[in-house]
């Protein structure tokens, strides 16, 4: 499991959701199984864990444990599966980061470090690839994707560079994309700039923001009263969505009140400020440096 992915904020996130050790829990982003393994270690023989992952590679990490039900599907459907399995959750955990395995597996196309097919699908069995997005989107949509999902500097210029390159020849590989935007690279920290570009395309390919919104709605519906939700985010857009949903019940942050003037949000924040990884954790796992943990309780 550790070779597949080193889980972030492991103790903090698992401890946040575990109450009744005989209860039912969900790991919405199974990945390498690190969070699930710790959850299972805290549960009694009567406890249950439903774990979700749309990446078929993650299924190979499943331990032989009768308390675990591993579901090969997008976590946006968590409420559907709660109804199917006739459960309400005592706690739900979601780690929104891309796994180390996905970044480090060359043929998955998540990283600009390799010259490989421009893919980026978390579910490699179907759907649009990053190459499809880059070659088929309008210049205006490309600019919107880069600005909204990656906060890419000079998003308009970059979209036009991509358009100019694809008019000459389709952009099929990470190398093709890197070459297309080469003139826009800053004179220093170009790897950080490229990371933003690749993040934007990955979010679009996997519909991550829409999936997150549907997950938050489904998680709130699927929790027992007093049940806990713990979400680990890695960039400002998804963290803002989680923060807004906890506060208002919608990702836009529009507060709604009932006829008595009470906030009608289904959750309430447990920690007013996000929990951050320690310096020690960041030193041992650099991918933890941007992580934020937010915890909420079902009203």
C-alpha positions in Angstrom: 0.0 0.0 0.0 2.8 2.4 0.9 4.3 2.0 -2.6 0.9 2.9 -4.2 0.2 5.9 -2.1 1.4 7.5 1.2 -1.8 8.7 2.8 -1.9 12.3 4.1 -3.2 13.4 7.5 -3.9 9.7 8.2 -4.3 9.8 12.0 -6.1 13.1 12.1 -8.7 12.2 9.4 -9.5 8.7 10.7 -9.7 9.8 14.3 -12.1 12.5 13.3 -14.8 10.1 11.9 -14.5 7.1 14.2 -17.1 7.0 16.9 -19.0 3.7 17.3 -16.5 0.9 16.6 -19.4 -1.3 15.5 -20.7 1.3 13.1 -20.7 1.7 9.3 -18.1 3.9 7.7 -17.1 4.9 4.2 -13.8 5.6 2.6 -14.9 7.5 -0.4 -11.4 7.5 -2.1 -9.8 4.1 -1.4 -6.6 4.5 -3.5 -3.8 2.6 -1.8 -6.0 1.6 1.1 -4.0 3.4 3.8 -7.0 5.3 5.3 -9.2 2.2 5.0 -6.6 0.0 6.7 -6.5 2.3 9.7 -10.3 2.6 9.8 -10.6 -1.2 9.8 -8.0 -1.5 12.6 -10.3 0.7 14.8 -13.5 -1.2 14.1 -14.8 -4.2 16.0 -15.8 -7.4 14.3 -19.3 -6.0 13.8 -18.1 -2.8 12.1 -18.4 -2.3 8.4 -16.6 -0.2 5.8 -17.7 0.6 2.3 -14.8 2.0 0.1 -15.1 3.6 -3.3 -12.6 4.1 -6.1 -13.2 4.5 -9.9 -9.6 3.5 -10.7 -9.4 -0.3 -11.4 -5.7 -0.3 -10.3 -6.9 0.6 -6.7 -9.0 -2.5 -6.5 -5.8 -4.6 -6.3 -5.0 -3.0 -2.9 -8.1 -4.5 -1.2 -7.3 -6.6 1.9 -9.1 -9.9 2.6 -11.4 -8.5 5.2 -15.1 -9.5 5.4 -15.9 -6.1 6.9 -14.9 -4.3 3.8 -17.0 -3.8 0.7 -15.0 -2.3 -2.2 -17.1 -0.5 -4.8 -15.6 0.2 -8.2 -17.4 3.5 -8.9 -17.2 7.3 -8.6 -17.7 8.6 -5.0 -20.4 11.0 -6.4 -22.8 8.0 -6.2 -22.2 7.4 -2.5 -25.9 8.0 -1.5 -27.0 5.6 -4.2 -24.9 2.8 -2.7 -25.9 3.7 0.8 -29.5 3.1 -0.3 -28.5 -0.1 -2.1 -26.7 -1.5 0.9 -29.4 -0.2 3.3 -26.9 1.7 5.5 -26.5 5.1 7.1 -22.9 6.0 7.8 -21.4 6.9 11.2 -18.5 8.5 9.4 -17.3 9.3 5.9 -13.7 10.1 4.8 -12.6 11.5 1.4 -9.0 12.3 0.4 -9.3 14.3 -2.8 -5.7 14.1 -3.8 -4.5 12.2 -6.9 -2.6 9.0 -5.7 1.1 8.8 -6.0 0.6 5.7 -8.1 -1.4 7.7 -10.7 1.3 10.4 -10.9 4.2 7.9 -11.0 2.7 5.5 -13.6 4.0 6.9 -16.8 1.3 5.6 -19.2 -1.5 7.2 -17.2 -0.4 10.6 -18.4 -0.9 12.6 -15.2 2.6 14.0 -15.0 4.6 16.3 -17.2 7.7 14.4 -16.1 7.2 11.7 -18.8 6.7 11.9 -22.5 3.6 9.6 -22.9 0.0 9.6 -24.0 -2.0 12.6 -22.7 -4.6 10.6 -20.8 -5.3 11.6 -17.2 -8.4 9.5 -16.7 -8.9 8.2 -13.2 -11.1 5.6 -14.7 -9.1 4.4 -17.6 -12.0 2.2 -19.0 -13.7 5.0 -20.8 -14.5 8.7 -21.2 -12.6 11.7 -22.6 -8.9 11.9 -22.3 -6.8 15.0 -21.8 -5.8 14.8 -25.4 -9.5 15.0 -26.3 -10.0 18.1 -24.2 -6.9 19.8 -25.6 -7.7 19.0 -29.2 -11.5 19.4 -29.2 -12.3 22.3 -26.9 -12.8 25.8 -28.2 -10.1 28.3 -27.4 -12.6 30.1 -25.1 -13.3 26.9 -23.2 -9.6 26.0 -22.9 -9.0 29.5 -21.5 -11.8 29.0 -19.0 -10.5 25.5 -17.9 -7.0 26.8 -17.4 -8.1 29.9 -15.5 -10.8 28.3 -13.3 -9.3 24.9 -12.5 -5.5 25.7 -12.6 -5.4 29.5 -12.0 -2.9 29.4 -14.8 -1.2 32.8 -15.5 -1.9 34.1 -19.0 -4.6 31.5 -19.6 -5.7 33.3 -22.7 -2.3 33.3 -24.2 -1.7 29.6 -23.3 -5.0 28.6 -24.9 -4.0 30.3 -28.1 -0.6 28.6 -28.1 -2.3 25.2 -27.7 -4.7 26.1 -30.6 -1.8 27.2 -32.8 0.0 23.9 -32.1 -3.0 21.6 -32.7 -3.7 23.3 -36.0 -0.4 22.1 -37.3 -0.7 18.6 -35.7 -2.9 17.0 -33.0 -1.5 17.2 -29.5 -1.4 13.5 -28.5 1.3 13.3 -25.8 2.5 15.2 -22.8 5.6 16.0 -24.8 3.5 17.6 -27.5 1.7 19.7 -24.9 4.8 20.8 -23.1 6.3 21.9 -26.4 3.1 23.7 -27.4 3.2 25.9 -24.3 7.0 26.2 -24.0 7.1 29.9 -24.9 4.7 30.7 -22.0 6.9 29.0 -19.3 8.2 31.4 -16.6 12.0 31.8 -16.3 12.0 30.1 -13.0 9.8 27.5 -11.2 8.5 26.2 -14.5 7.6 22.9 -12.9 5.0 24.7 -10.7 3.5 26.4 -13.7 3.2 23.1 -15.6 1.7 21.5 -12.5 -1.1 24.1 -12.6 -1.7 23.4 -16.3 -1.9 19.7 -15.8 -4.1 20.1 -12.7 -6.6 22.1 -14.8 -6.8 19.5 -17.5 -7.1 16.6 -15.0 -10.0 18.3 -13.2 -11.8 18.8 -16.5 -11.2 15.3 -17.8 -12.5 13.7 -14.6 -15.3 16.2 -13.9 -13.8 16.5 -10.4 -15.7 19.6 -9.3 -19.1 18.3 -10.4 -18.3 14.9 -8.7 -17.2 16.7 -5.5 -20.5 18.6 -5.4 -22.5 15.5 -5.9 -20.4 13.7 -3.3 -21.0 16.3 -0.7 -24.7 16.3 -1.3 -24.8 12.5 -1.1 -22.6 12.3 2.0 -24.8 14.7 3.9 -27.8 12.6 3.0 -26.1 9.3 3.9 -24.7 10.3 7.3 -26.5 9.4 10.5 -27.5 12.3 12.8 -24.2 13.1 14.6 -22.2 11.3 12.0 -18.9 12.9 10.9 -17.5 13.9 7.5 -13.8 14.4 7.0 -12.5 15.8 3.7 -8.9 16.4 2.7 -8.4 19.0 -0.1 -5.3 20.0 -2.1 -6.2 23.2 -3.9 -8.2 26.4 -3.2 -11.1 25.6 -5.5 -12.1 22.3 -3.9 -11.3 23.6 -0.4 -13.7 26.5 -1.0 -16.4 24.2 -2.2 -16.1 22.0 0.9 -16.0 25.0 3.3 -19.0 26.5 1.6 -21.0 23.3 1.7 -20.3 22.8 5.4 -21.3 26.3 6.1 -24.4 26.7 3.9 -25.4 23.3 2.4 -24.3 24.3 -1.1 -20.9 24.8 -2.8 -21.7 28.3 -3.9 -21.9 29.5 -0.3 -25.4 30.9 -0.5 -26.8 30.7 3.0 -30.4 29.4 3.2 -32.6 29.7 6.3 -35.8 28.0 7.3 -39.0 29.8 8.2 -37.7 30.3 11.8 -34.5 32.0 10.5 -32.2 29.1 11.3 -29.4 28.0 9.0 -30.8 25.0 7.1 -27.4 23.5 6.2 -27.3 19.7 6.9 -23.8 19.9 8.4 -22.0 22.0 11.0 -18.2 22.6 11.1 -16.3 20.7 13.8 -13.0 22.7 13.2 -13.4 26.3 12.3 -10.0 26.4 10.6 -8.7 23.5 8.5 -6.2 21.1 10.0 -2.8 21.2 8.3 -0.1 18.6 8.1 2.9 19.0 10.4 6.3 20.1 9.1 7.5 16.6 9.9 4.8 15.0 7.7 5.6 17.5 4.9 9.3 16.6 5.1 8.6 12.9 4.7 5.8 13.3 2.2 6.1 16.5 0.1 2.7 15.9 -1.5 1.1 16.7 1.9 2.3 20.3 1.7 -0.9 21.7 0.3 -3.3 19.5 2.2 -6.2 20.8 4.3 -8.5 18.7 6.5 -12.1 19.9 7.2 -14.4 18.1 9.5 -18.2 18.4 9.8 -21.0 16.8 11.8 -24.5 15.9 10.6 -27.0 18.2 12.3 
